[in-house]
Amino acid sequence: METLIVHPDNKEQLSALKAFMKAFKISFEEKTSYDPDFVAKIQESREQVKRGETRTINIADL
């Protein structure tokens, strides 16, 4: 058999695809691209930038 890689655009599509595959007894496995802890850290960093909580370091000081 072939393997399909599916890229749903949102959670609704993901839920619908899972329900479809379960209804037809199609086996599937779930994988995430990134570690959830890493994603949370990146999101927090973006929020810090929005709040202006950043520092500037001169190249000469490195």
Stockholm file with secondary structure:
# STOCKHOLM 1.0

chainA/1-62         METLIVHPDNKEQLSALKAFMKAFKISFEEKTSYDPDFVAKIQESREQVKRGETRTINIADL
#=GR chainA/1-62 SS CCCCCCCCSSHHHHHHHHHHHHHTTCCCCCCCSSCHHHHHHHHHHHHHHHTTCCCCCCGGGC
#=GC SS_cons        CCCCCCCCSSHHHHHHHHHHHHHTTCCCCCCCSSCHHHHHHHHHHHHHHHTTCCCCCCGGGC
//
